[in-house]
């Protein structure tokens, strides 16, 4: 069972004020390719998995932004670490 939920928002600083949505799409692609469970929300994406794995995904997202030519990237994260196990559904099932 997953030990962590990590919500992440990236804010890439693009050259010449380019639209950031294509960059965010590339970051979400990194999450998808990692094979972790995730949900995209309007202001952040939440992933479910083991903390080291999720932190590695975030590192790859940041690296990708630089590779794509961004000057820098601000990454905001929220982490829920619960060693006995946690899922997104545990926290949201009563709202569905």
SEMAR-34219 format. One record per atom (N, C-alpha, C, O, CB): x, y, z; atom name; residue number from 1. Coordinates in Angstrom, 1 decimal. Glycine has a CB too. Example, Ala and Ser with C-alpha at 12.3 -4.5 7.8 and 13.67 -1.06 7.14 Angstrom:
BEGIN
+--------+--------+--------+----+-----+
:     c1 :     c2 :     c3 :  a :   k :
+--------+--------+--------+----+-----+
:   13.2 :   -5.7 :    7.8 :  N :   1 :
:   12.3 :   -4.5 :    7.8 : CA :   1 :
:   13.2 :   -3.3 :    7.8 :  C :   1 :
:   14.2 :   -3.3 :    8.5 :  O :   1 :
:   11.3 :   -4.5 :    9.0 : CB :   1 :
:   12.8 :   -2.2 :    7.1 :  N :   2 :
:   13.7 :   -1.1 :    7.1 : CA :   2 :
:   12.9 :    0.0 :    7.9 :  C :   2 :
:   13.4 :    1.1 :    8.0 :  O :   2 :
:   14.1 :   -0.6 :    5.7 : CB :   2 :
+--------+--------+--------+----+-----+
This chain:
BEGIN
+--------+--------+--------+----+-----+
:     c1 :     c2 :     c3 :  a :   k :
+--------+--------+--------+----+-----+
:    0.8 :   -1.2 :    0.0 :  N :   1 :
:    0.0 :    0.0 :    0.0 : CA :   1 :
:    0.9 :    1.2 :    0.0 :  C :   1 :
:    2.0 :    1.2 :    0.5 :  O :   1 :
:   -1.0 :    0.0 :    1.2 : CB :   1 :
:    0.4 :    2.3 :   -0.6 :  N :   2 :
:    1.1 :    3.6 :   -0.7 : CA :   2 :
:    1.3 :    4.1 :    0.7 :  C :   2 :
:    0.4 :    4.0 :    1.6 :  O :   2 :
:    0.4 :    4.5 :   -1.6 : CB :   2 :
:    2.4 :    4.8 :    0.9 :  N :   3 :
:    2.7 :    5.4 :    2.2 : CA :   3 :
:    2.5 :    6.9 :    2.2 :  C :   3 :
:    2.6 :    7.6 :    3.2 :  O :   3 :
:    4.1 :    5.1 :    2.7 : CB :   3 :
:    2.3 :    7.5 :    1.0 :  N :   4 :
:    2.3 :    8.9 :    0.8 : CA :   4 :
:    1.3 :    9.4 :   -0.2 :  C :   4 :
:    1.1 :    8.8 :   -1.2 :  O :   4 :
:    3.7 :    9.4 :    0.6 : CB :   4 :
:    0.9 :   10.6 :    0.0 :  N :   5 :
:    0.2 :   11.4 :   -1.0 : CA :   5 :
:    1.0 :   12.7 :   -1.1 :  C :   5 :
:    1.4 :   13.3 :   -0.1 :  O :   5 :
:   -1.3 :   11.7 :   -0.6 : CB :   5 :
:    1.3 :   13.0 :   -2.4 :  N :   6 :
:    2.1 :   14.3 :   -2.6 : CA :   6 :
:    1.3 :   15.1 :   -3.7 :  C :   6 :
:    1.1 :   14.6 :   -4.8 :  O :   6 :
:    3.5 :   13.9 :   -3.1 : CB :   6 :
:    1.0 :   16.3 :   -3.3 :  N :   7 :
:    0.4 :   17.2 :   -4.3 : CA :   7 :
:    1.5 :   18.1 :   -4.7 :  C :   7 :
:    2.3 :   18.6 :   -3.9 :  O :   7 :
:   -0.8 :   18.0 :   -3.7 : CB :   7 :
:    1.5 :   18.4 :   -6.0 :  N :   8 :
:    2.6 :   19.2 :   -6.6 : CA :   8 :
:    2.0 :   20.2 :   -7.6 :  C :   8 :
:    1.2 :   19.9 :   -8.4 :  O :   8 :
:    3.7 :   18.3 :   -7.2 : CB :   8 :
:    2.6 :   21.4 :   -7.5 :  N :   9 :
:    2.3 :   22.4 :   -8.5 : CA :   9 :
:    3.6 :   22.9 :   -9.0 :  C :   9 :
:    4.5 :   23.3 :   -8.2 :  O :   9 :
:    1.4 :   23.6 :   -7.9 : CB :   9 :
:    3.8 :   23.0 :  -10.3 :  N :  10 :
:    5.1 :   23.6 :  -10.8 : CA :  10 :
:    4.7 :   24.8 :  -11.5 :  C :  10 :
:    3.7 :   25.0 :  -12.2 :  O :  10 :
:    5.8 :   22.6 :  -11.8 : CB :  10 :
:    5.6 :   25.8 :  -11.4 :  N :  11 :
:    5.5 :   27.1 :  -12.0 : CA :  11 :
:    6.8 :   27.4 :  -12.8 :  C :  11 :
:    7.7 :   28.0 :  -12.2 :  O :  11 :
:    5.2 :   28.2 :  -11.0 : CB :  11 :
:    6.8 :   27.0 :  -14.0 :  N :  12 :
:    8.1 :   27.2 :  -14.8 : CA :  12 :
:    8.2 :   28.6 :  -15.3 :  C :  12 :
:    7.2 :   29.2 :  -15.7 :  O :  12 :
:    8.1 :   26.2 :  -16.0 : CB :  12 :
:    9.4 :   29.2 :  -15.2 :  N :  13 :
:    9.7 :   30.5 :  -15.7 : CA :  13 :
:   10.2 :   30.3 :  -17.1 :  C :  13 :
:   11.3 :   29.9 :  -17.4 :  O :  13 :
:   10.7 :   31.3 :  -14.8 : CB :  13 :
:    9.3 :   30.6 :  -18.1 :  N :  14 :
:    9.6 :   30.4 :  -19.5 : CA :  14 :
:   10.3 :   31.6 :  -20.1 :  C :  14 :
:   10.3 :   32.7 :  -19.5 :  O :  14 :
:    8.3 :   30.1 :  -20.3 : CB :  14 :
:   11.0 :   31.4 :  -21.2 :  N :  15 :
:   11.6 :   32.5 :  -21.9 : CA :  15 :
:   10.6 :   33.3 :  -22.6 :  C :  15 :
:    9.6 :   32.8 :  -23.2 :  O :  15 :
:   12.7 :   32.0 :  -22.8 : CB :  15 :
:   10.7 :   34.6 :  -22.6 :  N :  16 :
:    9.9 :   35.6 :  -23.3 : CA :  16 :
:    8.4 :   35.4 :  -22.9 :  C :  16 :
:    7.5 :   35.8 :  -23.7 :  O :  16 :
:   10.0 :   35.3 :  -24.8 : CB :  16 :
:    8.1 :   35.0 :  -21.7 :  N :  17 :
:    6.7 :   34.9 :  -21.3 : CA :  17 :
:    5.8 :   33.9 :  -22.0 :  C :  17 :
:    4.6 :   34.1 :  -22.1 :  O :  17 :
:    6.1 :   36.2 :  -21.4 : CB :  17 :
:    6.5 :   32.8 :  -22.5 :  N :  18 :
:    5.7 :   31.8 :  -23.2 : CA :  18 :
:    4.6 :   31.2 :  -22.3 :  C :  18 :
:    4.7 :   31.2 :  -21.1 :  O :  18 :
:    6.7 :   30.7 :  -23.7 : CB :  18 :
:    3.6 :   30.7 :  -22.9 :  N :  19 :
:    2.5 :   30.0 :  -22.2 : CA :  19 :
:    3.1 :   28.8 :  -21.5 :  C :  19 :
:    3.8 :   28.0 :  -22.0 :  O :  19 :
:    1.4 :   29.6 :  -23.2 : CB :  19 :
:    2.7 :   28.7 :  -20.2 :  N :  20 :
:    3.3 :   27.6 :  -19.4 : CA :  20 :
:    2.5 :   26.3 :  -19.6 :  C :  20 :
:    3.0 :   25.2 :  -19.1 :  O :  20 :
:    3.3 :   28.0 :  -17.9 : CB :  20 :
:    1.3 :   26.3 :  -20.1 :  N :  21 :
:    0.5 :   25.1 :  -20.2 : CA :  21 :
:    1.2 :   23.9 :  -20.9 :  C :  21 :
:    1.2 :   22.8 :  -20.4 :  O :  21 :
:   -0.8 :   25.3 :  -20.9 : CB :  21 :
:    1.9 :   24.1 :  -22.1 :  N :  22 :
:    2.6 :   23.0 :  -22.7 : CA :  22 :
:    3.7 :   22.5 :  -21.8 :  C :  22 :
:    4.0 :   21.3 :  -21.8 :  O :  22 :
:    3.3 :   23.5 :  -24.0 : CB :  22 :
:    4.3 :   23.3 :  -20.9 :  N :  23 :
:    5.3 :   22.8 :  -20.0 : CA :  23 :
:    4.7 :   22.0 :  -18.9 :  C :  23 :
:    5.2 :   20.9 :  -18.5 :  O :  23 :
:    6.1 :   24.0 :  -19.4 : CB :  23 :
:    3.6 :   22.4 :  -18.4 :  N :  24 :
:    2.8 :   21.7 :  -17.4 : CA :  24 :
:    2.4 :   20.3 :  -17.9 :  C :  24 :
:    2.4 :   19.3 :  -17.3 :  O :  24 :
:    1.6 :   22.5 :  -16.9 : CB :  24 :
:    2.0 :   20.3 :  -19.2 :  N :  25 :
:    1.6 :   19.1 :  -19.8 : CA :  25 :
:    2.8 :   18.1 :  -19.9 :  C :  25 :
:    2.6 :   16.9 :  -19.6 :  O :  25 :
:    1.1 :   19.3 :  -21.3 : CB :  25 :
:    4.0 :   18.6 :  -20.1 :  N :  26 :
:    5.2 :   17.8 :  -20.1 : CA :  26 :
:    5.4 :   17.2 :  -18.7 :  C :  26 :
:    5.9 :   16.1 :  -18.6 :  O :  26 :
:    6.4 :   18.6 :  -20.6 : CB :  26 :
:    5.2 :   18.0 :  -17.7 :  N :  27 :
:    5.4 :   17.6 :  -16.3 : CA :  27 :
:    4.4 :   16.5 :  -16.0 :  C :  27 :
:    4.8 :   15.5 :  -15.3 :  O :  27 :
:    5.3 :   18.8 :  -15.3 : CB :  27 :
:    3.2 :   16.6 :  -16.4 :  N :  28 :
:    2.2 :   15.6 :  -16.1 : CA :  28 :
:    2.5 :   14.3 :  -16.9 :  C :  28 :
:    2.2 :   13.2 :  -16.4 :  O :  28 :
:    0.8 :   16.1 :  -16.5 : CB :  28 :
:    3.1 :   14.5 :  -18.0 :  N :  29 :
:    3.5 :   13.3 :  -18.8 : CA :  29 :
:    4.6 :   12.5 :  -18.0 :  C :  29 :
:    4.6 :   11.3 :  -18.0 :  O :  29 :
:    4.1 :   13.7 :  -20.2 : CB :  29 :
:    5.5 :   13.2 :  -17.3 :  N :  30 :
:    6.5 :   12.6 :  -16.5 : CA :  30 :
:    5.8 :   11.7 :  -15.4 :  C :  30 :
:    6.2 :   10.6 :  -15.1 :  O :  30 :
:    7.5 :   13.6 :  -15.8 : CB :  30 :
:    4.8 :   12.3 :  -14.8 :  N :  31 :
:    4.0 :   11.6 :  -13.8 : CA :  31 :
:    3.4 :   10.3 :  -14.4 :  C :  31 :
:    3.5 :    9.2 :  -13.8 :  O :  31 :
:    2.9 :   12.5 :  -13.1 : CB :  31 :
:    2.7 :   10.5 :  -15.5 :  N :  32 :
:    2.1 :    9.4 :  -16.2 : CA :  32 :
:    3.0 :    8.3 :  -16.5 :  C :  32 :
:    2.7 :    7.1 :  -16.3 :  O :  32 :
:    1.4 :    9.9 :  -17.4 : CB :  32 :
:    4.2 :    8.6 :  -17.0 :  N :  33 :
:    5.2 :    7.6 :  -17.4 : CA :  33 :
:    5.8 :    6.9 :  -16.2 :  C :  33 :
:    6.3 :    5.8 :  -16.3 :  O :  33 :
:    6.3 :    8.3 :  -18.2 : CB :  33 :
:    5.7 :    7.5 :  -15.0 :  N :  34 :
:    6.2 :    6.9 :  -13.8 : CA :  34 :
:    5.3 :    5.8 :  -13.3 :  C :  34 :
:    5.8 :    4.9 :  -12.6 :  O :  34 :
:    6.4 :    7.9 :  -12.7 : CB :  34 :
:    4.1 :    5.8 :  -13.8 :  N :  35 :
:    3.2 :    4.7 :  -13.5 : CA :  35 :
:    2.6 :    4.8 :  -12.1 :  C :  35 :
:    2.0 :    3.8 :  -11.6 :  O :  35 :
:    3.9 :    3.4 :  -13.6 : CB :  35 :
:    2.7 :    5.9 :  -11.4 :  N :  36 :
:    2.0 :    6.1 :  -10.1 : CA :  36 :
:    0.6 :    6.5 :  -10.3 :  C :  36 :
:    0.2 :    7.1 :  -11.4 :  O :  36 :
:    2.8 :    7.1 :   -9.3 : CB :  36 :
:   -0.2 :    6.2 :   -9.3 :  N :  37 :
:   -1.6 :    6.7 :   -9.4 : CA :  37 :
:   -1.6 :    8.2 :   -9.2 :  C :  37 :
:   -0.9 :    8.7 :   -8.3 :  O :  37 :
:   -2.5 :    6.0 :   -8.3 : CB :  37 :
:   -2.4 :    8.9 :  -10.0 :  N :  38 :
:   -2.4 :   10.4 :   -9.8 : CA :  38 :
:   -3.8 :   10.9 :  -10.3 :  C :  38 :
:   -4.5 :   10.3 :  -11.0 :  O :  38 :
:   -1.3 :   11.0 :  -10.6 : CB :  38 :
:   -4.0 :   12.2 :   -9.8 :  N :  39 :
:   -5.2 :   12.9 :  -10.3 : CA :  39 :
:   -4.8 :   14.3 :  -10.6 :  C :  39 :
:   -4.1 :   14.9 :   -9.8 :  O :  39 :
:   -6.4 :   12.9 :   -9.2 : CB :  39 :
:   -5.2 :   14.8 :  -11.7 :  N :  40 :
:   -4.9 :   16.2 :  -12.1 : CA :  40 :
:   -6.1 :   17.1 :  -11.6 :  C :  40 :
:   -7.2 :   16.8 :  -11.9 :  O :  40 :
:   -4.7 :   16.4 :  -13.6 : CB :  40 :
:   -5.8 :   18.2 :  -10.9 :  N :  41 :
:   -6.7 :   19.1 :  -10.5 : CA :  41 :
:   -6.4 :   20.5 :  -11.1 :  C :  41 :
:   -5.3 :   20.6 :  -11.6 :  O :  41 :
:   -6.8 :   19.2 :   -8.9 : CB :  41 :
:   -7.3 :   21.5 :  -11.0 :  N :  42 :
:   -7.0 :   22.7 :  -11.6 : CA :  42 :
:   -5.7 :   23.4 :  -11.2 :  C :  42 :
:   -5.0 :   24.1 :  -12.1 :  O :  42 :
:   -8.1 :   23.6 :  -11.4 : CB :  42 :
:   -5.3 :   23.3 :  -10.0 :  N :  43 :
:   -4.1 :   24.0 :   -9.5 : CA :  43 :
:   -3.0 :   23.2 :   -9.0 :  C :  43 :
:   -1.9 :   23.7 :   -8.7 :  O :  43 :
:   -4.5 :   24.9 :   -8.4 : CB :  43 :
:   -3.2 :   21.9 :   -9.0 :  N :  44 :
:   -2.1 :   21.0 :   -8.6 : CA :  44 :
:   -2.5 :   19.5 :   -9.1 :  C :  44 :
:   -3.6 :   19.3 :   -9.4 :  O :  44 :
:   -1.9 :   21.0 :   -7.1 : CB :  44 :
:   -1.5 :   18.7 :   -9.0 :  N :  45 :
:   -1.7 :   17.2 :   -9.3 : CA :  45 :
:   -1.3 :   16.5 :   -8.0 :  C :  45 :
:   -0.3 :   16.7 :   -7.4 :  O :  45 :
:   -0.9 :   16.8 :  -10.5 : CB :  45 :
:   -2.1 :   15.5 :   -7.7 :  N :  46 :
:   -1.9 :   14.7 :   -6.5 : CA :  46 :
:   -1.5 :   13.3 :   -6.9 :  C :  46 :
:   -2.1 :   12.7 :   -7.8 :  O :  46 :
:   -3.1 :   14.6 :   -5.5 : CB :  46 :
:   -0.4 :   12.8 :   -6.4 :  N :  47 :
:    0.1 :   11.5 :   -6.7 : CA :  47 :
:    0.0 :   10.6 :   -5.4 :  C :  47 :
:    0.1 :   11.1 :   -4.3 :  O :  47 :
:    1.6 :   11.5 :   -7.2 : CB :  47 :
:    0.0 :    9.3 :   -5.6 :  N :  48 :
:   -0.1 :    8.3 :   -4.5 : CA :  48 :
:    1.0 :    7.3 :   -4.7 :  C :  48 :
:    1.1 :    6.8 :   -5.8 :  O :  48 :
:   -1.5 :    7.7 :   -4.5 : CB :  48 :
:    1.7 :    7.0 :   -3.7 :  N :  49 :
:    2.8 :    6.1 :   -3.8 : CA :  49 :
:    3.7 :    6.1 :   -2.6 :  C :  49 :
:    3.4 :    6.6 :   -1.5 :  O :  49 :
:    3.6 :    6.3 :   -5.1 : CB :  49 :
:    4.9 :    5.6 :   -2.8 :  N :  50 :
:    5.9 :    5.6 :   -1.7 : CA :  50 :
:    6.7 :    6.9 :   -1.8 :  C :  50 :
:    7.1 :    7.3 :   -2.9 :  O :  50 :
:    6.8 :    4.4 :   -1.7 : CB :  50 :
:    7.0 :    7.5 :   -0.7 :  N :  51 :
:    7.6 :    8.8 :   -0.7 : CA :  51 :
:    8.9 :    9.0 :   -1.6 :  C :  51 :
:    9.0 :    9.9 :   -2.4 :  O :  51 :
:    7.9 :    9.3 :    0.7 : CB :  51 :
:    9.9 :    8.1 :   -1.5 :  N :  52 :
:   11.1 :    8.2 :   -2.3 : CA :  52 :
:   10.8 :    8.2 :   -3.8 :  C :  52 :
:   11.4 :    8.9 :   -4.6 :  O :  52 :
:   12.1 :    7.1 :   -2.0 : CB :  52 :
:    9.8 :    7.3 :   -4.2 :  N :  53 :
:    9.4 :    7.2 :   -5.6 : CA :  53 :
:    8.8 :    8.6 :   -6.1 :  C :  53 :
:    9.1 :    9.0 :   -7.2 :  O :  53 :
:    8.5 :    6.1 :   -5.8 : CB :  53 :
:    7.9 :    9.1 :   -5.2 :  N :  54 :
:    7.2 :   10.3 :   -5.6 : CA :  54 :
:    8.2 :   11.5 :   -5.7 :  C :  54 :
:    8.1 :   12.4 :   -6.5 :  O :  54 :
:    6.1 :   10.6 :   -4.7 : CB :  54 :
:    9.1 :   11.6 :   -4.8 :  N :  55 :
:   10.1 :   12.7 :   -4.8 : CA :  55 :
:   11.0 :   12.6 :   -6.0 :  C :  55 :
:   11.4 :   13.6 :   -6.6 :  O :  55 :
:   11.0 :   12.6 :   -3.5 : CB :  55 :
:   11.3 :   11.3 :   -6.4 :  N :  56 :
:   12.1 :   11.1 :   -7.7 : CA :  56 :
:   11.3 :   11.7 :   -8.9 :  C :  56 :
:   11.9 :   12.2 :   -9.8 :  O :  56 :
:   12.4 :    9.7 :   -7.8 : CB :  56 :
:   10.0 :   11.4 :   -8.9 :  N :  57 :
:    9.1 :   11.9 :  -10.0 : CA :  57 :
:    9.2 :   13.5 :  -10.0 :  C :  57 :
:    9.3 :   14.0 :  -11.1 :  O :  57 :
:    7.7 :   11.5 :   -9.8 : CB :  57 :
:    9.1 :   14.1 :   -8.9 :  N :  58 :
:    9.2 :   15.5 :   -8.8 : CA :  58 :
:   10.6 :   16.1 :   -9.3 :  C :  58 :
:   10.6 :   17.1 :  -10.0 :  O :  58 :
:    8.9 :   16.0 :   -7.4 : CB :  58 :
:   11.6 :   15.4 :   -9.0 :  N :  59 :
:   13.0 :   15.8 :   -9.5 : CA :  59 :
:   13.0 :   15.7 :  -11.0 :  C :  59 :
:   13.5 :   16.6 :  -11.6 :  O :  59 :
:   14.0 :   14.8 :   -8.9 : CB :  59 :
:   12.4 :   14.6 :  -11.5 :  N :  60 :
:   12.4 :   14.5 :  -13.0 : CA :  60 :
:   11.6 :   15.5 :  -13.7 :  C :  60 :
:   11.9 :   16.0 :  -14.7 :  O :  60 :
:   11.9 :   13.1 :  -13.4 : CB :  60 :
:   10.5 :   16.0 :  -13.0 :  N :  61 :
:    9.7 :   17.0 :  -13.5 : CA :  61 :
:   10.5 :   18.3 :  -13.6 :  C :  61 :
:   10.4 :   19.0 :  -14.6 :  O :  61 :
:    8.4 :   17.2 :  -12.7 : CB :  61 :
:   11.2 :   18.6 :  -12.6 :  N :  62 :
:   12.0 :   19.8 :  -12.5 : CA :  62 :
:   13.1 :   19.8 :  -13.6 :  C :  62 :
:   13.3 :   20.8 :  -14.3 :  O :  62 :
:   12.6 :   20.1 :  -11.1 : CB :  62 :
:   13.8 :   18.6 :  -13.7 :  N :  63 :
:   14.8 :   18.5 :  -14.6 : CA :  63 :
:   14.3 :   18.7 :  -16.1 :  C :  63 :
:   15.0 :   19.3 :  -16.9 :  O :  63 :
:   15.5 :   17.1 :  -14.5 : CB :  63 :
:   13.1 :   18.2 :  -16.3 :  N :  64 :
:   12.5 :   18.3 :  -17.6 : CA :  64 :
:   12.2 :   19.8 :  -18.0 :  C :  64 :
:   12.4 :   20.2 :  -19.1 :  O :  64 :
:   11.2 :   17.5 :  -17.7 : CB :  64 :
:   11.8 :   20.6 :  -17.0 :  N :  65 :
:   11.5 :   22.0 :  -17.3 : CA :  65 :
:   12.8 :   22.7 :  -17.7 :  C :  65 :
:   12.8 :   23.5 :  -18.6 :  O :  65 :
:   10.9 :   22.7 :  -16.0 : CB :  65 :
:   13.9 :   22.4 :  -17.1 :  N :  66 :
:   15.2 :   23.0 :  -17.4 : CA :  66 :
:   15.6 :   22.5 :  -18.8 :  C :  66 :
:   16.1 :   23.3 :  -19.6 :  O :  66 :
:   16.2 :   22.7 :  -16.4 : CB :  66 :
:   15.4 :   21.2 :  -19.0 :  N :  67 :
:   15.8 :   20.6 :  -20.3 : CA :  67 :
:   15.0 :   21.3 :  -21.5 :  C :  67 :
:   15.5 :   21.5 :  -22.6 :  O :  67 :
:   15.5 :   19.1 :  -20.3 : CB :  67 :
:   13.7 :   21.7 :  -21.2 :  N :  68 :
:   12.9 :   22.3 :  -22.2 : CA :  68 :
:   13.2 :   23.8 :  -22.4 :  C :  68 :
:   12.6 :   24.5 :  -23.2 :  O :  68 :
:   11.4 :   22.1 :  -21.8 : CB :  68 :
:   14.2 :   24.3 :  -21.6 :  N :  69 :
:   14.6 :   25.7 :  -21.8 : CA :  69 :
:   14.1 :   26.7 :  -20.8 :  C :  69 :
:   14.3 :   27.9 :  -20.9 :  O :  69 :
:   14.2 :   26.1 :  -23.1 : CB :  69 :
:   13.4 :   26.3 :  -19.7 :  N :  70 :
:   13.0 :   27.2 :  -18.7 : CA :  70 :
:   14.2 :   27.7 :  -17.9 :  C :  70 :
:   15.1 :   27.0 :  -17.7 :  O :  70 :
:   12.0 :   26.5 :  -17.7 : CB :  70 :
:   14.1 :   29.0 :  -17.5 :  N :  71 :
:   15.2 :   29.6 :  -16.7 : CA :  71 :
:   15.2 :   28.9 :  -15.3 :  C :  71 :
:   16.3 :   28.7 :  -14.8 :  O :  71 :
:   15.0 :   31.1 :  -16.6 : CB :  71 :
:   14.1 :   28.7 :  -14.8 :  N :  72 :
:   14.0 :   28.1 :  -13.4 : CA :  72 :
:   12.5 :   27.6 :  -13.3 :  C :  72 :
:   11.7 :   27.8 :  -14.1 :  O :  72 :
:   14.3 :   29.1 :  -12.3 : CB :  72 :
:   12.3 :   26.9 :  -12.2 :  N :  73 :
:   10.9 :   26.4 :  -11.9 : CA :  73 :
:   10.7 :   26.5 :  -10.4 :  C :  73 :
:   11.6 :   26.0 :   -9.6 :  O :  73 :
:   10.8 :   24.9 :  -12.5 : CB :  73 :
:    9.6 :   27.0 :  -10.0 :  N :  74 :
:    9.1 :   26.9 :   -8.6 : CA :  74 :
:    8.3 :   25.7 :   -8.5 :  C :  74 :
:    7.3 :   25.5 :   -9.2 :  O :  74 :
:    8.4 :   28.3 :   -8.2 : CB :  74 :
:    8.5 :   24.9 :   -7.5 :  N :  75 :
:    7.8 :   23.7 :   -7.2 : CA :  75 :
:    7.2 :   23.8 :   -5.8 :  C :  75 :
:    7.9 :   24.0 :   -4.8 :  O :  75 :
:    8.6 :   22.4 :   -7.3 : CB :  75 :
:    5.9 :   23.7 :   -5.7 :  N :  76 :
:    5.2 :   23.8 :   -4.4 : CA :  76 :
:    4.6 :   22.4 :   -4.2 :  C :  76 :
:    4.0 :   21.8 :   -5.0 :  O :  76 :
:    4.0 :   24.8 :   -4.4 : CB :  76 :
:    4.9 :   21.8 :   -3.0 :  N :  77 :
:    4.4 :   20.5 :   -2.6 : CA :  77 :
:    3.7 :   20.4 :   -1.3 :  C :  77 :
:    4.0 :   21.2 :   -0.4 :  O :  77 :
:    5.6 :   19.5 :   -2.6 : CB :  77 :
:    2.8 :   19.5 :   -1.2 :  N :  78 :
:    2.2 :   19.1 :    0.1 : CA :  78 :
:    2.4 :   17.6 :    0.2 :  C :  78 :
:    2.1 :   16.9 :   -0.8 :  O :  78 :
:    0.7 :   19.6 :    0.2 : CB :  78 :
:    2.9 :   17.2 :    1.3 :  N :  79 :
:    3.1 :   15.8 :    1.5 : CA :  79 :
:    2.4 :   15.3 :    2.7 :  C :  79 :
:    2.4 :   15.8 :    3.8 :  O :  79 :
:    4.7 :   15.5 :    1.7 : CB :  79 :
:    1.7 :   14.2 :    2.5 :  N :  80 :
:    1.1 :   13.4 :    3.6 : CA :  80 :
:    1.8 :   12.1 :    3.7 :  C :  80 :
:    1.7 :   11.3 :    2.7 :  O :  80 :
:   -0.5 :   13.2 :    3.5 : CB :  80 :
:    2.6 :   11.9 :    4.7 :  N :  81 :
:    3.3 :   10.6 :    4.9 : CA :  81 :
:    2.7 :    9.9 :    6.0 :  C :  81 :
:    2.6 :   10.3 :    7.2 :  O :  81 :
:    4.8 :   10.9 :    5.2 : CB :  81 :
:    2.2 :    8.7 :    5.7 :  N :  82 :
:    1.5 :    7.8 :    6.7 : CA :  82 :
:    2.0 :    6.4 :    6.4 :  C :  82 :
:    1.5 :    5.6 :    5.6 :  O :  82 :
:    0.0 :    7.9 :    6.5 : CB :  82 :
:    3.1 :    6.0 :    7.2 :  N :  83 :
:    3.7 :    4.7 :    6.9 : CA :  83 :
:    2.7 :    3.5 :    6.9 :  C :  83 :
:    3.0 :    2.5 :    6.2 :  O :  83 :
:    4.7 :    4.4 :    7.9 : CB :  83 :
:    1.7 :    3.5 :    7.7 :  N :  84 :
:    0.8 :    2.4 :    7.7 : CA :  84 :
:   -0.1 :    2.3 :    6.5 :  C :  84 :
:   -0.9 :    1.3 :    6.3 :  O :  84 :
:   -0.1 :    2.4 :    8.9 : CB :  84 :
:   -0.1 :    3.3 :    5.6 :  N :  85 :
:   -0.8 :    3.3 :    4.3 : CA :  85 :
:   -1.8 :    4.4 :    4.2 :  C :  85 :
:   -2.4 :    4.8 :    5.2 :  O :  85 :
:   -1.5 :    2.0 :    4.2 : CB :  85 :
:   -1.9 :    4.9 :    3.0 :  N :  86 :
:   -2.9 :    6.0 :    2.7 : CA :  86 :
:   -3.2 :    6.0 :    1.2 :  C :  86 :
:   -2.4 :    5.7 :    0.4 :  O :  86 :
:   -2.3 :    7.4 :    3.2 : CB :  86 :
:   -4.5 :    6.3 :    0.9 :  N :  87 :
:   -4.9 :    6.5 :   -0.5 : CA :  87 :
:   -5.6 :    7.8 :   -0.7 :  C :  87 :
:   -6.2 :    8.3 :    0.3 :  O :  87 :
:   -5.7 :    5.3 :   -0.9 : CB :  87 :
:   -5.7 :    8.3 :   -1.9 :  N :  88 :
:   -6.5 :    9.4 :   -2.2 : CA :  88 :
:   -8.0 :    9.2 :   -1.8 :  C :  88 :
:   -8.7 :   10.0 :   -1.3 :  O :  88 :
:   -6.4 :    9.9 :   -3.6 : CB :  88 :
:   -8.4 :    8.0 :   -2.2 :  N :  89 :
:   -9.8 :    7.6 :   -1.9 : CA :  89 :
:  -10.2 :    7.7 :   -0.4 :  C :  89 :
:  -11.3 :    8.0 :   -0.1 :  O :  89 :
:  -10.1 :    6.2 :   -2.5 : CB :  89 :
:   -9.2 :    7.3 :    0.4 :  N :  90 :
:   -9.5 :    7.3 :    1.9 : CA :  90 :
:   -9.9 :    8.7 :    2.3 :  C :  90 :
:  -10.8 :    8.9 :    3.2 :  O :  90 :
:   -8.2 :    6.9 :    2.6 : CB :  90 :
:   -9.3 :    9.7 :    1.7 :  N :  91 :
:   -9.5 :   11.1 :    2.1 : CA :  91 :
:  -10.7 :   11.8 :    1.4 :  C :  91 :
:  -11.3 :   12.8 :    1.8 :  O :  91 :
:   -8.3 :   12.0 :    1.9 : CB :  91 :
:  -11.1 :   11.2 :    0.2 :  N :  92 :
:  -12.1 :   11.9 :   -0.6 : CA :  92 :
:  -13.4 :   11.1 :   -0.8 :  C :  92 :
:  -14.4 :   11.6 :   -1.4 :  O :  92 :
:  -11.6 :   12.2 :   -1.9 : CB :  92 :
:  -13.5 :    9.8 :   -0.4 :  N :  93 :
:  -14.6 :    8.9 :   -0.7 : CA :  93 :
:  -15.9 :    9.5 :   -0.3 :  C :  93 :
:  -16.9 :    9.3 :   -0.9 :  O :  93 :
:  -14.4 :    7.6 :   -0.2 : CB :  93 :
:  -16.0 :   10.2 :    0.9 :  N :  94 :
:  -17.2 :   10.7 :    1.3 : CA :  94 :
:  -17.8 :   11.8 :    0.5 :  C :  94 :
:  -18.9 :   12.2 :    0.6 :  O :  94 :
:  -17.1 :   11.2 :    2.8 : CB :  94 :
:  -16.9 :   12.4 :   -0.4 :  N :  95 :
:  -17.4 :   13.5 :   -1.3 : CA :  95 :
:  -17.8 :   13.0 :   -2.6 :  C :  95 :
:  -18.2 :   13.8 :   -3.5 :  O :  95 :
:  -16.3 :   14.5 :   -1.4 : CB :  95 :
:  -17.7 :   11.7 :   -2.9 :  N :  96 :
:  -18.0 :   11.2 :   -4.2 : CA :  96 :
:  -19.3 :   10.5 :   -4.3 :  C :  96 :
:  -19.7 :   10.0 :   -5.3 :  O :  96 :
:  -16.9 :   10.3 :   -4.7 : CB :  96 :
+--------+--------+--------+----+-----+
